C-alpha cells in the first residue's frame, strides 16, 4: 500500500509526475485519440511533454498535487520512484488564461502541432463548458475537481489508485463539498461508482472521438433522495444546455445561408 504525501509547486517532482501520467495514459482512449496523428514513435515523447505542461501550468501552482510513494518515503526523496499521482483543482480557486500562459500552456501547440490542437482545443473548451453546467449548483460553495489520477503501470493492482482517490473524497467529506471528474476510460466508471460517483452525461470527444463520462459525487452527508434529485437536475441542465447550443448553431447556420444568398443576389 502506498503512503500519500501532499507537495506544493516548489517541491513537486514535475518530470517524475509527467512520466507517471504519460505511462498511465498511454493506452487511455482519449489521449490515444488526441495523439494518434503523431505515430507510435512520437506519442510517448509528446504525452510526457503534454502532461508536464498541463501539470506545471494548471495544477502544480495550486499546491494540490498528491504523490503516492512507498510506505514511509518522503516526497523530497527524488531517488524513490513514484507509484501514482493525483492532480486536483481546489474549490473556489479562480484562474485565468494569463496565469496559464505564464506557466507555459502556450507550449501545447508546439508539442501537438496544428492537427493535435484541432482536437485538444475544442475538447478542452467543451470539457470546461460541461464542467460549469454539471456543477452549476455548486459554483458558489465550490467543489473539488479531479484533473488527473494516474498509477504507474508497474504499480497497478496494488491499491494505489484507491489510496489517492480516497484522499480527496475524505477531504471533500470533511468540508461537505461535492467532487467532479471526467474519464475517457469506460473500465474506470464502475470503480469510481464504488467511491460514490455517478455519471451525469456521456458524449464523444470532438469529432468521432471516444466517449467521455462526466461524473459527480454528491456531499455524502445528504440523504439518498436529495442526492438523486441533484443528479437529476444536473442531467436536466446538460440537456437544456445542449438544446440551447443546437438552437444557437442552427441560427448561425441559417444566418450564413442568408448571407450567401444575399451576396449571390447582389453580385450575380
N, C-alpha and C positions, 0 to 999 in steps of 0.2 A: 504494500500500500504506500502511496506517495504522500509526503508532507507538502502542504501548500504554503508557500511564502509569498507575501504581498510586497511588491517592489515598485518604487516610483520611477519616473522617467530618467533620473540621474543614474540609477542603479540597474535598470533593466538590461538584460543581455540581448541587445537588439538582433545581432547576427544569429545567435542561437535560437531566439524566438522565431525569426523568419524561417530558419531551417526546419524547425519542427512544423510550422504552419505549412510550408511548401511540401514537405514529405507527406503530411497527413492529408492535404487537399489535392495531392497529385492525381487521385482517382475520383475526386468529387465530381459529380455530373456537371455542376455549374462552372467550376473552374476548368474542367476539361473542355467544355464548350467555349469558354472565353479565350482559351489559349490554343484552340485546335489549329489555327492558321499558322502557328509557329513551328509545327513539326516536332517530332519526338526529341530531336537534338537540342532545340532551344527552349522547350517547355519548362524544364526544371529550373534553368537559369532565370527565365522570365518570372516564374512563380515565386522564386526566392526574392527577386527584386521587387515584385508587386507586394508581397507580404511585408517586406522590410519598409517599403514606402508607406503602406497603409498603417502599419504599427507606429512608425515614427510620426506621421502626420495627423492621425486621428485618435489613436488610443493611448499611446505612451504619455502624451502631455498631461493626461488626467490622473496619472499615478494609480490607475486601477488595472494593472497588469499582474495576473496571478500565475505563478510558475509552480508546476508540480516537480518536486525533487525527491531523491531517495530519502527515506526517513532519517531525520537528524541533520541533513545537509542544509547549508545556508545559500541564499541566492548569490552572494558575493563570491562563492567558490566556483569560479568560472571553469575550472578543470573538471567539474562534475556535470555530466550530461543531463539536460532537461528531459523529463518524461512527458510533460504536457504543458499547454498554455491556455489561459483564459483571458481574453481581452474584453473589457466592459466599457460601456458608456454610462457614467453615473447619472442619477436623476437631476433634472433641472440645470444641467451644465449647458450653457449656450456656447456655440462655436460658430465661426464664420469662415467663408471661403478664404478670406485673407489669412486667417490663422492656419488653415490647411496649406496654403501656398507657402507660408513662412516655414513650415516644417517639411516641405518637399513634395506635396501632392502633384506639383506640376511635372514631375518626372514620369508619371504614368504614360502619357502619350509616347514618350521616348522609348519606354520599355515595351509597350504592346504594339506600337505602330498605329497608323490610322485605322486599319481594319479591326484591330483589337479595341480601340477606343469607340468604334462604331457599335460594339457590343456592350462594352463596360459602361460608357456614359449613360445611355438610355436605361440600362439595368439599375445603375446607382440612383438615377433620378426617380425611376418608378418605385424602387425599394424605399426611398426616402418618403415619397408621397404616401405609399401604403402604410408605412410605419405611423405617420401622422394620423391617418384615417382610423387604423385599427386601435390606436391608443389615444384617440381624441378625448375620451372621458378621463384620461389620466395626465393630460399635459400640464395642468396647474399643480397637482400634487407631486408629479414626477413618477418615473418608473426606471427600472434597471433594464438596459439593453445589452444582450449578449451579442457582441460583434463577432468574435471568433472563439470557438472551443476546439482545441486540437490535441490529440495524443500521438506521440511519436509512434510510427508503425511497429517498432521493436518492443513497445511497451503496451500495446493494445491488449485488451482482455485481462488486465490486472487491476481494474477498478479505478484507474487514474482519472478517467473522464467523470466518473461518479463523484470522486472527491472534489474535483474542480467545480462541477455544476452544483453540488451540494453547498459549496461555499457561498455562492451567490444567492441561492434560494433561502439559505439561513439568514443572510444579510437582509434580503427582501422581507422575510417574515418578521424579523426583528423590527424593521422600520414600517411594517404594514404597507408595503408597496408591491405593485404588480411587476412582472418581468416579461420582456418581449424578445423574440428571436425569429430568425428565418433559417431554413435549412433547404438545401437542394438535394439532399440525400434521403429518399423515402425510407431507407432502413433505420434512420435515426428517429423517425417520428414516434414509433412505439416506445422507444427509450425515453424520449422527452416526456411522453404522456405519463410515464411512471413517476415523474417528478412534479406532476400536476399541470403540465402544459396542455393546451387544447388548440387544434387547428382552426383558425378563423377563416382562412381563404387559401386557395391554391391557384397558381397562374404560371403559365410558361414564361420563362425569362426571354425577353427580346423577341426576335422573330424565329420561331421554330426551335427555341432553346428548351432545356429541360424544365421540369415542373419545380416550382419553388413553393414551399409550405410556410405560411405566415402564422406564427403561433404566439399565444399569450398565456400567462399564468396569473390567475387572479390572487388577490390578497387571501391568504389561507384562513384568516380569522372569520371570513364571511361564511354564511351558510350556503348549502348546495344550491338552493333556489336562486339566491342573489347572484351566485357565480354563473348559473345558466342564463339568467336574464342579461347579465353584462356581456356574455359571449354572444347571445342572440342579437343584442343591439350592435355589437361590433360587426357582426356579419351583415346586418342591415345597412350600416354606414358604408361598408365596402360596396354593396350592391348599389346604393344610391350614388356613390361617387363614380362608379363605373358608368352608370346611366347618364350622369351629367357629362362625363368625358365623351361618351358616344355622341350626345347631342351637340357638344362643342365641336367635335371633329366633323360631324355632319354639316354644321353651319359653315365651318371653314371650307369644306368641300364644295358646298353649294355656292359660296361666295367666289371661290376660284373659278368654277364653271361659268358663273355670270360674268366675271371679269374677262374671261377668254372670249365669250360670245360678244361682249361689248367691243373688245378690241378688234375682233373679226369684222363686226359690223362697221366700225369706224374706218378701218384701213383696207377694206376689201376693194 
